[in-house]
Amino acid sequence: MHRPPPGALPQAAYTERLQHNQLFSRQAYGQYLWHVIPGLDVTAGDKYVSFQRVIVAPVNQSTYLPLDYSKTWTRNLPSVDVHYKLADNWAAYAQYAKGFLAPNLNTLYVPNPALNELQPESTTNIQLGTTWVGSGLTVSADVYKINFSNLIQRQGSGATSYFYNLGGVKYKGAEAEATYIVGYGFSVYGNASSNSAHLTADDTWVPETPSRTAALGVLYNQSSWQASLIDKYVGSRFGDSGDAYRLSAYSSADAAINYFVGPLGSVFKNGKIGVTVQNIADHRPLYFLNGYSSGSTPPGFVNGNPLYFTLPGRSFQVNLSASF
């Protein structure tokens, strides 16, 4: 790997960031499918994962300090899937799997990542579900349980931020969704979930995890037009560990419309023009706790005041895309 020579490093005083990031993922995977009886299949497999992050930064993001660091994480991930066909339009399934998520790149945006000693987030997942397809109606539902270990959380912001493993978490819940074809290109879509997420150490709620979620909307897809209007609901949650700083539930409606124009001349194809409107009602509740104040503060504030984000206001976006 090329490294800048000493003395040629830019100064953080006039460089916001200068970094070279690489990731290397190595995987070995084996799987076996067993047709037990007609309609009943069992699939078992195992995956070995090695994940390495490398960062060479004369000026690291957030800290503005030099950093030369690499870290490798490995895991063995078995899985089992049982699928049973109850009828031509009805199926049920059960799944067991181990999961693995290496720390994100931003966990290296600290003065010394080696001091964090972050362990990869890992899960043991169990899910039972069913799917039914009828004339114009599709319905699916499932229940799940996830034992989560080494949950990574962040405190502070910028150069004063640090990351830590919060500990074990137990997730469980139920979710369902359905799509009904009305006709003339229109469909109605809805989903809902009820969730529980508690830390194993003290049974308090996991920060920023909603107790309920839902969505309801209308979809349109016919000829060259595609459109949607969906209202999304996010239930109440806590901003920090220890059930601190409760955040109220909120909803936000988004709309999108796309027109597929087809070929554009002799070079481009699959042309598309689209318009998206997010947060149509311009609703701006508090929705995220972004740490606490530190250092010098404005008059009337003290160090340790909670810092909140509000939901971004109404926005518009126009897109033009095509493929070669």
Secondary structure, 3 states (H helix, E strand, C coil): CCCCCCCCCCCCCCCCCEEEEEEEEEEEEEEEEEEEECCEEEEEEEEEEEEEEEEEEEECCCCCCCEEEEEEEEEEEEEEEEEEEEECCEEEEEEEEEEEECCCHHHHCCCCHHHCCCCCEEEEEEEEEEEEECCCEEEEEEEEEEEEEEEEEEECCHHHCEEEEEEEEEEEEEEEEEEEEEECCEEEEEEEEEEEEEECCCCCECCCCCCEEEEEEEEEEECCEEEEEEEEEECCEEEECCCEEEECCEEEEEEEEEEEEEEECCCEEEEEEEEEEECCCCCCCEEEEEEECCCCCCCCCCCCCEEEEECCCCEEEEEEEEEC
